[in-house]
Structure formats: C-alpha cells, structure tokens
C-alpha cells in the first residue's frame, strides 16, 4: 500500500507531537508543523518532516500548505487540525482584540487550512479530517470563555461540514478530550498576562484570579489533575479516526468528558450551571465568592 500522508498542526508538544510520532511509527508520511521555527527544528532533529506554520497568518498557511503538498507528492490523505491556545479570564475582562486574536488561531486559521485540504481531497475522492475540539466544545466552564467560544464554534462548523461532505469520500471527525497532560496551561500564561492581568485590580473577579486562577496557572504541581490522561489517550482515538473503515463522528476522551455528556443529558440546564459554577468557586473562601444569584427574586 502506498505511504499515506497527513498534515498535523500544533506539534511542538502534547497531543500533536504524540500523534506525529505514533503515526510516523505506523508508516504514515507525517508533516508535523509548529508555530515557531525553533520547535520545528527540534522535530526535524528527531526525524520528522516539520516546518513553521502560523495559523494566525494567511501567507504562512498558504505557503505551508503548498510545502505540504510538495513533501507529500501532491496527495494529502489526512489533516489533523490541532494547533490552538487558551486565554483564561472572565469574558467581561477580555477586550475584543483578545477574542479576535484567539479566533484567528483556533478557528479562522483552521477554516483556511480545511478549505485548502478539502479541495485536494475532493479531487482525490477520499480523505480524513480530524478536528481537535474539547469537552469545552459542548460544555462551558467559567474563566475559560474565550477558548470555549472557539471550540463551540468548531463543533458547529464540523457538524455542518460533515453534512456537506456526504458522498465526497471525505470523513470528518471531532476529537473531544477532557484533561490531557499538555502545556496548554503554561502556554496560556502569556495571554492572561497580556489581556487580563492589567484589568485585575478593577475586576469583580479579582479575588478569584488571585486565589484560584493564578495559582493554577503559575504554580507547577507534580502529578496529574483528577481524570487527567497522557496524550497517548488522544492518539489512540486519532488513529481510529484515520484508519478505521467506518470512523466515528465524535471521539470523547477521558472520564470527565464522558461524565459531562451524561450530566448534560440528565440535568436541567440551570442545575448544571449551578454545579459548574460551584466547582469553579470551591477555591475561594465563602466571603470572597461572587453572588450566584440565589438572593435575587424572579421578576
């Protein structure tokens, strides 16, 4: 069988890097891209095809896709859209510029790359696309609104594409991991410091930032969070989505993801809201917690 080719974004660490290494070991022609050239050089040193591709820059996407086709001999069997980042903080503290920036990286860049890929795959009559969404693509949590918004958008986008690709020979699947041991938290620090920290002193969420969010962001903790898995758990799902005769449309990964699916099915929305709100507020002393609205009377 001819060597199958795949383009993967966001391969500097975590989910993308683990998938790139595993698929290369399975005989795939892997083009593993990173936002920074220094990371790509490190991947080339270990034998992976890699170059810099910045999902926020249209010229970088165009040039990167052309280079991908050159390396893959003009054929692209699969795309794994993975490169993304988080910007922690309350939505009311995030300026419009912060939201535009994260959508460029987490959504619009993916759309550009996906359109280019679909054009090639339609000509081939076959292909696989895997979109790395999240449990936060269908269940929201406070302080994660920017990331949640991009992933909710991605879920709707992918559901629509799946309908539009019927009969094309192209399969598209959503990967929906919960907590995975990656560098997303460390990588989000710079975005918090740039957009949210300057507004902290005037924010109603100041105590939550100081007592809950910042310790989580800036304190290195040994071991794993509850329910957290290593990236190989997502890689197994990616391999099935790429190689199975009939891939699934959704790939939930981790117990917290499956738990959230169950909770959304059985709990009324307002009860689930209350549960998720209280989970976030547990790190604060009772006197410091913002009102959850229980003292308000219905109008």
N, C-alpha and C positions, 0 to 999 in steps of 0.2 A: 504494500500500500504506500502511496506517495506520502511524503512528510507533510503533516498538517501544520498550518501556520496560525499563530494567534498574536494579537497586539494586546498588551496589558498596560494600563496606566497606573501611576502611583506605586511604583515598585521599589522605592527607596528602603522600605521596611514593612513589617507587618503582613497583612493579608496579601498584598500584591507581590511582595518578594517571595513569600512561601509558595504561592500559586505558580510563580515563574519557575522556581527551582523544581517543583514537583512535576510540572508539565514538561519541562526540558528532559527530566529523567524518564518520562513516559514516551519520549520520542517526538515531541512537538517542536516545531521551529518557533521559538519564543522571542518576540520583540518586546523587551521589558523597558518601558520608559519611566523617567523620573522628571520632576520639575527642575532639579538642579543638575548641572553637568558633573559636579563632583560625585554625586551619588551614582550617576550613570557610569563614570569611570571605574568606580568600585565594583559595579556589576560586571563590567567588561573584564575586569581582572579575574573574576571567577568563572569566565567562560560564557556569559550571557550576551546576546545581542542587545545593546542598550544605547540610548541617546536621550538628550533632554527634550521634553515636550511639555510646554506650559499651557495648561487648559484655559488660562485667562487671556491668552494672546492668539488671535486668529491666524496670524502668519506662522506662528510656531506649530499650530495644529495642522495647517495646510502642508507645511514643509515636512512635518513629522509623518503625516500620512503617506506622502509621496515616497519618503525614505522607507517606510514600512513595506510598501508595495515592491520597491526595488529589492529589498532584502528577502522578501517572500516570493520573488519571481512572478509578481503580478497577480498572485492569488492570495486571498485572505479568508481563511476558514472560520475564524472566530475573533471576537472582540470581547475583552473583559474590561468594562468601564469601572474603575476603582478609585482613581485619584480624587481626594476630597479632603476638606478640613472642617473643624468646628470653631465656632466663635461664641464662647459661653457668656451668658449675661441675660438680664431681663430684656424683653423686647422693647420696653419703653425707654431703655437706656442705650439702645443701639441706633445710631444715626442711619439715615437712608443709604449713605455711602457704604457703610459696613454690609448692609443687606445686598446691595448691588454687587459688591466685591465677592461675597460668598456664592451668590448665584452664578457669577461668571465661572468660578472654579468648579462648583458642584453640580451645575445644571446646564448652562448655556454652552460651555465647552464640550460637555458630553453630547449635547444635541448636534453640534457641529461635527464631531467625530463620528457619531452614529449615522448621520445622513450620508457622509462620505462612504462609510462602511456598507450601508445598505445598497448604495448604487453599485458597488463592486459585487456584492453577494447576489443581487438580482440578476446581474449578467451571468454569474456562475450558476445560478439556480439553486444555491444552497448556502447555508452559513448558520452560525450560532452567535448570539449576543447574550452576555450575562451582565446584568446591572447590579452593582453592589449597593443595595439600599440599606435598610436597618430596621430593627424593631421600632425605631423612631420615625420610620416611614409610614406607620399606621397607628402609632400611639405616642402622644405628646408627653413631655415632661417639662416642668418649669426650668428656667435658666438655660434651656437648650433650643430656644425658639428659632434661631437663625438656621441651625443645622436641621432641625425638624422640618422647617418650611421647605428647604431644598429637597429633603427626602420624600415628603408628602407629594411635592411636585413630580419627582422622579417616578413615584408609584403610579400616578395618574397618566403620566407620559408613556410609561412602559405598557400599562394596560391598554391604552389606545393603540400603540404600535402593534401589539400582539394581534389585535383585530385587523389592522391594516395590512399585516404581513401574511394573513391566511392565504394559502395557495402559492406563496412565493418560494417555499423551500427553506425559509429563514425562521429559525426558532429563537424566541427571546424569553429570558427568564429573570426573575428577581431573586437575588440573594438577600436574605433578611437576618443578619446576625444581631445578636444581643451583645453582651460584653465579651470582647475579644482582647487578648493581651497584645496591644499595639502601642504606637507612640502618638496616637491621636490626642491624648490629653496633654502630653508635653508640647506637641506642635501647636496646640490651641492657645498656649500661654501668651505668645506674641500678639495674637488677635485680641485677647482680653485686655492686655496691657495697652494696646493701641486705642481701642474703641470704648471700653467700659471703665477701666480704672480711672481715667481723668474725670469721669462723671460720678464717681463713687460717693464723694462727700455730700452731694446734694440728692442722692438717690434714696427712695424709701426702702430699698433693698440693701442698704449699706451693711447692716449687721449680718445679713445672710452672706454677703460677699466675704466679709471678714472672718466669720465663724465657721462657714460651711464650704463655700465655693473655693476660696483662695487656698485653704489647707489642702483641699482635694487636688487643686491644680499644681501647687508648688511644693508640696511635701512628698518626697519619694518614699513609697511604702513597699516593704518586702512582701512577697507572696502575691496572691491573686485576690481580686474582689469576689464576693459571693456570686456564684454562677459563671464566673469568667473562664473562658477556654483559650487555648492557644490557637494561632492562626491555621494550624493544620485541620481544625474542625471545619473551617470555611472552605479550605482547599478540597476536601472530600466532596462537598456539595458542588463546587465549581467543576470538578472532574465529571461528576454525574451529569451536570447540565450540558457539558460539552460532548460527552462520549456516549451517553445513553441513547438507545434507539428512539425512545419517547421521553424526552426530558420533561420535568415538571415545570409548571409556570411559576411556582413560588418555592423557595428553599429556606424555611425558618431554621436558624441555627442557635443553639443554647437553650437551656431550660427557661430563662427569663422571657425569651421570645415566645415560646410555646405557652407559657403561663399568661402572657399578655393577650395572646389570641383567645385563650379560654375566658379570661376576665371580660374582654370586650363582647363576647358572645352572651355572657350570663348576667353581667351587672348593668343596671341602668346608667346612662352616661353621667348623671350628676353624682351618683355614688362612686363611680370610678374616678371622677375628677377629685372628689374629696380624698379618696385613698391615695392617689398620686401626689396631691398637694401635701398631705401629711407626711408622706415618705420623704419629700424634699425638706420639710421643716423640722424633721427629727433632730437635726444637728444644732438647732437653736434652743436656748432656754425659753420657757413659755412666755416670759415677759417681752422677749425680743421678736416674737413671731408676728408677722403682719396678720391683720384680721382675715379670717377665712370666710367672712360674710355671714356667720351664723346669727350675729346680733341684729342683722338687717331684717326688716319686715317686708313681706311681699307687697308690692304696690297694687 
